[in-house]
Amino acid sequence: MLVMLVMILAIFIDPIVEAESDHSVPGLPKALQPQQQKIVKVESKQGVQAIQEALQPQQQKIAKAESKQGVQVIQEALQPQQQKIVKVESKQGIWELQEVLRPQQKKSIAAVSGQGGPYHFGFKRSKNGSLPSIDQEGFKPLLQKHGAIFLGDTSKKELYLTFDNGYENGYTARILDVLKEKKVPAAFFVTGHYVKTQPELLKRMAAEGHLIGNHSWSHPDMTTISDAAIANELDKVKQAVAEITGQQEMKYLRPPRGIFDERVLAVSSQLGYTNVYWSVAYADWDTKQVRGAQYAYDKVMSQLHPGAVILLHSVSRDNAEALGRIIDDARKLGYEFKSLDQLQVKTY
């Protein structure tokens, strides 16, 4: 019988997990949260099977955790007609299953069985004007169910510009200058740290007609905290921004690091938020990697497509220097920049 991998994670497990086997196992990082992982090996008498097979919901349901002390069957994962036995081993032994199964801590094996996450948002990038895709990611039905944003109307050459502002690195004022000059609306997703340290920039964002979205107070993995804690994370940002800017409404959320599950989507939706993901992005958050404005320009322009939601990080000097040219040349290609409030058609 083939051995398929399911992931069982607890929110307070600190060691970082890597998937190891005799072969490369693509897709595993999306099922694992880096700060919570144990090193696991998936083995069978016949060799290690590709992780894609483990990700097929109809094929994997039973997880059997094996340790030197014995075996426990995870009843809630059991679907007899579809079972695949999964042995989870680590180089240092197995954490006690009871610890893993604590309801308030466990990471659902649904990450690989399609039952709701957790997921780390990812997508197949656009090339040569083609549309990006989340068909292969496993979470598309959840985004549709909860009305999250991935793409706008792909029949129209419209672009939605968004920024993540976790902290200030000296470039947001320049970004705001360019947006004002070019008359382009944007959404800025801010954290508690940003709110506390940059009140003047927040005031300017609001005064110049931009949306201020929620990126959580302390930037946690929200799949690991309670419903009440999620509400507290979001309410603190909303209230603080309202006190500083007068913006009473906050209806857009970008979960920290793009990590989410169905519960996060449901809870945030109940609180009045629309989750906003993205369809254009590149690795622009590492301030040690300064590659120049041309690099940022090329990365963004090469991915443009109708209905694109563009994610940029305001800490990037490259972004700040390339932004004006990106806007100008996108317009030359017939694109129009719009506010998230103008997004009327969601495409998946």
C-alpha positions, 0 to 999 in steps of 0.5 A, a space after each residue: 500500500 502506498 504511504 501518503 503524508 498528512 500533516 498534524 501540527 500543534 500551534 506551539 510546536 517550535 521546531 521547524 519542520 522539513 519534509 525529507 525523503 529519498 526524493 524531492 517532495 514538491 508542495 510540502 512547504 505549503 502544507 507546513 507552517 515553518 515555525 511549527 514543523 518537525 522533520 518528517 520522513 515519509 517511507 514505504 516498503 516500495 519507496 517514497 511516493 510523490 507528495 502530489 498523490 498525498 494531496 489528492 483528497 480522495 486518496 488520503 484520509 487515515 493518518 497513523 502516527 507511529 512512535 517507539 511507544 506505540 500507534 494511535 489511530 486518528 479517528 477524526 481523519 478516518 474515512 475507511 473507503 479511502 484510507 491510506 496509511 501514513 506513518 509520520 516519523 522524525 529524526 528525533 522521535 514523535 511528539 506525543 499525539 495527545 499534544 498534537 490533538 489538543 483542539 486549541 492547538 492542533 494543525 488540521 491534517 486538512 491541509 493535505 486532505 482538502 478540509 479547510 487548511 491551513 494554507 500559505 497563499 500561493 498562485 501560478 504566476 501570469 506570463 505574457 499576459 495570461 491569467 494567473 491561477 490558483 486551481 492547483 493550490 487546493 484553497 480556491 473553493 474556500 476563497 469563493 465561499 467566503 468572497 475573498 479577493 484574488 482577481 478582479 474582472 479579468 475582462 477589463 484592463 483594471 489594476 488594483 494596487 496594494 501595499 503591505 506596511 509592517 514597518 516603515 523603512 523610509 519609502 512610504 512618503 515617496 510612494 505616496 508622492 508618486 500616487 498623488 502625482 499620478 492620481 492613483 488610488 491604493 490600499 495600505 495594509 498596516 500592522 499595530 507596529 506601523 500604526 503606533 510608529 507612523 501616525 503621520 503617514 497614516 493620516 496622509 494615506 487617509 487624507 489623500 484618499 487611500 484605503 487603510 486595510 488590516 494586517 493584524 496588530 502583532 502579525 501572528 499566524 492567525 490559524 494558530 490563535 482563537 476566534 477571540 484572539 483573531 477579533 482582538 488582533 483586528 479590532 485593535 488595528 481598526 480602533 487605533 487607525 480610527 483614532 488617528 485618521 478618523 477612518 471609521 470603516 475598515 473592511 479589507 484584511 490581508 492575513 499575515 504572511 498570507 497564512 489562512 484556513 477556513 476558520 480565519 476566513 469565516 471569523 474575519 468575514 463575520 467581523 465584516 472583513 473581505 480577505 484580499 490576496 494578490 495575483 501579482 507579487 515578487 520577493 520584495 520584502 527582504 531589504 537586504 536584497 536591493 536589486 534596483 528599480 529596473 528589477 522591480 519594474 521588470 518583475 511587476 510589468 512581466 506579470 500584468 494581466 486584466 483584473 490584477 491585484 498587485 502586492 508590493 511591500 513599502 519597505 522596498 527602495 526598488 519599489 519606490 523608485 520603480 513605481 512611477 514608471 510602472 504606473 506610466 507604462 501600465 497606462 500606456 498598455 491600456 490599464 486603469 488603476 482602481 480602488 478596491 472599493 471599485 472592484 465589483 467582479 471577483 474572479 477565481 
